[in-house]
Amino acid sequence: MSESTGRPPGADDDEDARGEPPAEGASRSPLAPWHPSDARAEPPVAPPAAPPVAPLAAPPTEPPTFTELISQAADPAEPAPPSPLIEPVLPPPAIQPPPALLHPQSPPIVPPAGPPVPRVEDIPTEAMPVMREPAPTEAMPAAEVPSDAATELLRAPSPPGVGDAPIDGDVDGDALDAVFGEQNFREYEPESLLVSPTPPPALGVTADAPRASRLDRTQRTLLWVAGSLAAILALIGLFLLGTRIPEWTAAEPEPEPTVEPLPEPEPEPEPDPLEGVPDGVPLPPGEWEWSLLRGGECLEPWVSPWEEQFTVVDCAEPHAAQLILRQEFPEAPAEYPGPEALAAPLSLICSSPDVLDFAAAAAYDDIQIQTAYPVTAEEWDGGYRDFFCFISRAGGEPLEGNLSLVAPTADAGE
């Protein structure tokens, strides 16, 4: 069992209620141990002591301040003095807890090895000087509030000592309510500060508002038109610029190398097919153009008188046909007379006894005569005006020997 400190349970409470600390150096006399039966006895209750009230500061002898001027404008009722605060006294509990619970033993505190550090509450304090509000040298006149102002300030007096006296504690709430309470302010409806009545328009003069609106609409229309034209011109400029950009950025084409054409070799002159052939005799055996035939040539094979080339053979050998006459039309007209007019006299000319050897031809009973002549006007106009007389057998059997009596044409084919 731990020993009690020797103080009755209510002793600490009484001292705490009075707020008086025990005197320094005073020794406490030991008391008898505490028993539960002592809790039934009611501890003595000390009468509550009234808290000290600081006296109000005397009004200063200095000139009135701006705050006092405002407080003197209104005359409110004197506020009631604040009532003193009374600390309530709680009755002691019916059952006191054991001393071990109220004052548990704590381990002894070992002082630090260094010098003791004084506590904050042990350091003596001193009052700080209060900055006084400098008094104005001259009372400022109150600003005049215009009659049409939005709000009006109601001046309220301040309690004595408020504003210019140093305040050592908290400001009383009643004093603040008396100065800044809602009953001291009044709301006004907002009014125009500068309101000048608009004079009515003179007789015969119309207002300019419709004209201004019409001008505004006209200006807006002109602005829209100008903006549209500017946008169109900008688009046209961008389009033209886009078409020119490829030309500006395109690289210059490299000159293509010119290939000089090689001079074509002059065609070698074709050899004259009649070179070495004497005039007035038939062509020797071989392939010959139809225009080179002179007359009297024996032909093998035979197809028709309209072939482009003919094969000439020796007349001593059997052959299928023979050109017995080539001659120009007698009395040939300048214009082409037509194929019928050209072919009509050829049968009599080719079968004349001066052209065909009837003695040699009597050995064949199927002799036939075929002719060739210009069949188009182009050939006639081109200078082709000769006719050809061919003799052959109708059955296709070969002929033997020469059946022509006319000498070959010397200038045939020239």
C-alpha positions in Angstrom: 0.0 0.0 0.0 1.3 3.4 -0.9 1.2 6.2 1.7 -1.1 9.1 1.3 0.2 12.6 1.0 -1.7 13.5 4.2 -4.2 15.9 2.5 -7.9 15.5 2.5 -9.5 14.8 -0.8 -11.2 18.2 -1.0 -8.2 20.3 -0.1 -6.8 20.5 -3.6 -10.2 21.3 -5.0 -10.5 24.2 -2.6 -7.2 25.6 -3.6 -7.9 25.3 -7.3 -11.3 27.0 -6.9 -9.7 29.9 -5.0 -6.9 30.1 -7.6 -4.4 30.8 -4.8 -1.2 28.8 -5.0 0.4 27.6 -1.7 3.0 29.9 -0.2 6.5 29.1 -1.2 8.5 27.4 1.6 5.5 26.6 3.6 5.6 23.2 5.1 2.6 20.9 5.1 1.7 19.2 8.3 1.3 15.5 8.1 -2.3 14.2 8.5 -3.8 11.0 9.5 -4.3 8.4 6.8 -7.5 8.6 4.8 -10.4 6.1 5.3 -13.5 5.5 3.2 -15.7 6.6 6.2 -14.2 10.1 5.8 -15.8 10.5 2.3 -19.3 10.8 3.9 -18.3 14.0 5.5 -19.1 17.0 3.3 -16.1 19.3 2.7 -16.6 23.0 3.5 -17.6 25.1 0.6 -16.0 28.5 0.3 -18.1 31.4 -0.8 -17.4 32.5 -4.4 -15.2 35.5 -4.7 -16.1 38.2 -7.2 -13.5 38.6 -9.9 -11.6 41.9 -9.8 -12.9 44.5 -12.2 -10.5 46.9 -13.7 -11.5 50.5 -13.3 -12.4 52.4 -16.3 -9.8 54.8 -17.7 -10.4 58.4 -17.1 -11.2 60.4 -20.3 -8.1 61.9 -21.8 -7.5 65.6 -21.6 -6.2 65.6 -25.1 -8.2 67.0 -28.1 -11.0 64.7 -29.3 -10.1 62.2 -31.9 -11.9 61.2 -35.1 -13.4 58.3 -33.2 -14.8 60.5 -30.5 -16.2 62.9 -33.2 -18.1 59.9 -34.7 -19.3 58.7 -31.3 -20.6 62.1 -30.4 -22.8 62.2 -33.5 -25.4 59.8 -32.1 -26.8 59.5 -28.6 -27.7 55.9 -27.9 -28.8 54.6 -24.5 -26.1 53.9 -22.0 -25.2 50.2 -22.1 -25.7 48.1 -19.0 -22.6 47.3 -17.1 -21.5 43.7 -17.6 -22.4 41.3 -14.9 -19.5 39.6 -13.0 -18.6 36.1 -13.9 -19.4 33.5 -11.2 -17.5 30.3 -11.4 -19.9 27.4 -10.6 -19.0 25.1 -7.7 -19.3 21.4 -8.4 -20.5 19.2 -5.4 -18.0 16.6 -4.4 -18.6 13.1 -5.5 -20.4 10.7 -3.2 -17.7 8.1 -3.3 -14.1 9.3 -3.4 -11.7 7.1 -5.4 -8.7 5.7 -3.5 -5.7 7.9 -3.2 -3.7 5.5 -5.3 -5.9 6.4 -8.3 -6.1 10.1 -7.6 -2.3 10.5 -7.0 -0.5 7.7 -8.7 3.1 7.4 -7.7 5.5 8.5 -10.5 9.1 7.5 -10.7 11.5 10.0 -9.2 12.6 12.7 -11.6 16.4 12.7 -12.0 17.6 16.3 -12.6 19.7 16.7 -15.8 23.5 16.8 -15.5 23.6 20.3 -17.0 22.6 23.6 -15.4 18.9 24.0 -14.8 16.9 25.7 -17.5 14.4 28.2 -16.1 10.8 27.6 -17.1 8.8 30.1 -19.1 6.4 30.8 -16.3 9.3 31.5 -13.9 10.7 34.3 -16.1 9.5 37.7 -14.9 7.3 39.6 -17.4 6.9 43.3 -17.8 4.2 45.4 -19.5 4.9 46.5 -23.1 4.2 50.1 -23.9 1.1 50.7 -25.9 1.3 52.8 -29.0 -1.1 55.7 -28.6 -2.9 57.0 -31.7 -1.5 60.4 -32.6 -4.1 63.0 -32.1 -4.8 65.2 -35.1 -3.7 68.8 -34.8 -7.0 70.0 -36.3 -10.5 68.6 -36.4 -11.3 67.4 -39.8 -14.7 68.4 -41.1 -17.0 65.5 -41.8 -17.5 64.8 -45.5 -20.8 65.7 -46.9 -22.8 62.8 -48.1 -24.8 63.5 -51.3 -28.6 63.1 -50.9 -28.6 60.6 -53.8 -26.0 58.3 -52.3 -26.7 54.6 -52.2 -26.1 54.2 -48.5 -25.9 56.4 -45.3 -23.7 55.8 -42.3 -25.4 56.2 -39.0 -22.9 57.3 -36.4 -23.1 55.7 -33.0 -21.3 56.8 -29.9 -18.6 54.6 -28.5 -18.5 53.7 -24.8 -16.1 55.9 -22.8 -12.5 54.9 -23.1 -13.0 53.1 -26.4 -10.8 54.2 -29.3 -8.2 56.4 -27.7 -7.5 54.7 -24.4 -5.1 51.7 -24.3 -6.9 48.5 -24.2 -5.4 45.9 -21.8 -8.0 43.2 -22.4 -10.6 42.0 -24.8 -13.2 44.5 -26.1 -16.6 44.0 -24.8 -19.0 42.5 -27.3 -21.9 44.8 -26.2 -19.8 47.9 -27.2 -19.1 46.5 -30.6 -22.8 45.7 -31.1 -23.7 49.2 -30.1 -21.4 50.7 -32.8 -21.7 48.2 -35.6 -25.1 46.6 -35.0 -27.5 46.0 -37.8 -29.9 48.6 -36.4 -27.3 51.3 -37.2 -27.3 50.6 -41.0 -30.1 51.2 -43.5 -30.2 50.0 -47.1 -31.2 52.2 -49.9 -32.3 51.3 -53.4 -29.6 52.1 -56.0 -30.2 55.3 -57.8 -28.3 56.9 -60.7 -25.9 59.5 -59.4 -26.0 61.6 -62.5 -29.5 61.7 -63.9 -30.4 64.4 -66.3 -33.7 64.4 -68.0 -33.6 64.1 -71.7 -35.2 67.1 -73.3 -38.1 66.2 -75.7 -37.3 66.7 -79.3 -38.4 70.0 -80.8 -41.4 70.3 -83.0 -40.7 69.1 -86.6 -37.5 67.4 -85.6 -37.5 63.6 -85.5 -35.3 61.5 -83.2 -32.0 60.2 -84.6 -32.3 56.7 -83.2 -33.9 55.1 -86.3 -31.4 56.9 -88.5 -28.5 55.6 -86.4 -29.9 52.1 -86.5 -30.3 52.4 -90.3 -26.7 53.6 -90.6 -25.6 50.8 -88.4 -27.3 48.2 -90.6 -25.9 49.9 -93.7 -22.4 49.8 -92.3 -22.8 46.2 -91.3 -24.0 45.3 -94.8 -21.0 47.2 -96.3 -18.6 45.4 -93.9 -20.0 42.0 -94.9 -19.8 42.8 -98.6 -16.2 44.1 -98.2 -15.2 41.0 -96.1 -16.7 38.7 -98.7 -14.9 40.4 -101.6 -11.6 40.3 -99.6 -12.1 36.6 -99.0 -12.9 35.9 -102.7 -9.8 37.9 -103.8 -7.7 36.0 -101.3 -8.9 32.7 -102.6 -8.2 33.8 -106.2 -4.7 34.9 -105.2 -4.0 31.6 -103.5 -5.2 29.7 -106.5 -3.0 31.7 -108.9 -0.1 31.3 -106.5 -0.7 27.5 -106.3 -0.6 27.3 -110.1 2.7 29.2 -110.3 4.5 27.2 -107.5 5.1 24.1 -109.7 6.6 26.4 -112.4 8.9 28.1 -109.9 10.0 24.9 -108.1 10.3 22.7 -111.2 13.9 22.0 -112.2 15.0 23.2 -115.6 14.8 20.4 -118.1 18.1 19.2 -119.3 18.7 19.7 -122.9 18.2 16.5 -124.8 21.2 15.5 -126.9 20.5 16.1 -130.5 21.2 13.1 -132.6 22.3 14.1 -136.0 20.9 11.8 -138.6 23.4 9.9 -140.5 23.5 10.8 -144.2 21.7 8.1 -146.1 23.9 6.5 -148.6 22.9 7.3 -152.1 21.2 4.4 -153.7 23.3 2.6 -156.1 21.9 2.9 -159.6 20.2 -0.2 -160.6 21.9 -2.0 -163.4 20.2 -1.6 -166.7 18.5 -4.9 -167.5 18.8 -4.3 -171.2 22.5 -3.6 -170.9 24.3 -5.7 -173.5 21.1 -6.6 -175.4 21.2 -5.3 -179.0 18.3 -3.4 -180.4 15.8 -5.0 -182.8 16.0 -8.5 -181.4 13.9 -10.4 -178.9 15.0 -10.5 -175.2 17.2 -13.4 -174.2 15.9 -16.1 -172.0 15.2 -15.1 -168.4 12.8 -13.2 -166.1 11.6 -9.9 -167.5 9.1 -7.2 -166.6 6.1 -7.0 -168.9 7.1 -3.4 -169.8 10.5 -4.6 -171.2 9.1 -7.1 -173.7 9.9 -6.1 -177.3 7.9 -8.7 -179.3 8.8 -12.1 -180.8 9.7 -13.6 -177.3 8.5 -17.2 -176.6 7.1 -17.6 -173.1 6.9 -20.6 -170.7 4.8 -21.0 -168.7 1.7 -19.2 -169.7 -1.0 -17.9 -167.4 -2.6 -14.7 -168.9 -1.6 -11.6 -170.8 -2.0 -9.5 -167.6 1.0 -10.9 -165.6 3.6 -8.6 -164.2 6.6 -10.8 -165.1 7.2 -13.3 -167.9 9.7 -16.1 -168.3 11.4 -15.9 -171.8 12.7 -19.2 -173.3 14.3 -20.1 -176.6 11.8 -20.4 -179.4 13.5 -23.6 -180.7 12.2 -25.4 -177.6 8.5 -26.2 -177.1 6.8 -23.2 -175.3 3.2 -22.4 -174.2 2.8 -18.9 -175.9 4.5 -16.2 -177.9 4.4 -12.4 -178.0 3.9 -11.9 -181.8 3.4 -8.1 -181.7 3.9 -5.0 -179.5 2.8 -1.7 -181.0 1.4 1.8 -180.1 -2.2 2.5 -180.9 -2.5 4.3 -184.2 -4.0 7.8 -184.0 -4.2 7.6 -180.2 -6.5 10.3 -178.8 -5.3 12.6 -175.9 -8.0 11.5 -173.6 -8.6 7.9 -172.5 -11.2 6.5 -174.9 -12.2 3.6 -172.6 -11.3 -0.2 -172.6 -14.1 -1.1 -175.1 -12.9 1.4 -177.7 -9.3 0.2 -177.3 -10.1 -3.5 -177.6 -12.4 -3.4 -180.6 -9.7 -3.1 -183.5 -7.1 -5.3 -181.8 -8.6 -8.7 -183.1 -8.1 -7.6 -186.7 -4.7 -6.1 -186.2 -3.3 -9.2 -184.3 -4.7 -11.7 -187.0 -3.4 -9.8 -190.0 -1.3 -11.9 -192.4 1.4 -9.3 -192.0 1.8 -10.2 -188.3 1.0 -14.0 -188.0 2.8 -16.7 -190.1 -0.3 -18.6 -191.4 1.9 -21.3 -193.0 3.4 -22.2 -189.6 0.2 -21.8 -187.7 -1.7 -24.1 -190.1 -0.2 -27.1 -188.2 -2.4 -26.2 -185.2 -6.2 -26.2 -185.3 -6.8 -24.5 -181.9 -4.8 -21.3 -182.2 -6.2 -18.4 -180.1 -5.1 -14.7 -179.9 -5.2 -12.7 -176.6 -4.4 -9.0 -176.2 -3.4 -6.5 -173.4 -3.8 -2.7 -173.4 -4.2 0.2 -170.9 -7.4 -0.4 -168.9 -7.3 2.8 -166.7 -7.1 6.5 -167.5 -4.1 6.9 -165.1 -2.1 4.5 -167.2 -3.2 6.3 -170.4 -2.3 9.7 -169.0 1.0 8.2 -167.7 2.1 7.6 -171.3 1.3 3.8 -171.5 -0.4 3.6 -174.9 0.9 0.3 -176.3 -1.0 -3.0 -176.9 0.3 -6.6 -176.9 -0.8 -9.6 -179.1 -0.2 -13.1 -177.6 -0.8 -16.4 -179.4 -1.3 -19.8 -177.7 -3.3 -23.0 -178.1 -6.7 -23.4 -176.5 -6.0 -26.9 -175.3 -2.8 -25.9 -173.6 -0.5 -27.9 -175.7 2.9 -26.4 -176.5 3.9 -24.5 -179.7 7.1 -25.1 -181.7 9.1 -22.6 -183.7 8.5 -18.8 -184.3 5.0 -17.8 -185.6 5.7 -14.0 -185.7 6.4 -12.1 -188.9 7.1 -8.6 -187.4 10.5 -7.5 -186.2 10.8 -6.6 -182.5 10.3 -3.0 -181.5 13.7 -1.3 -181.0 12.6 1.2 -178.3 10.4 -1.1 -176.3 10.6 -0.3 -172.5 12.5 3.0 -173.0 
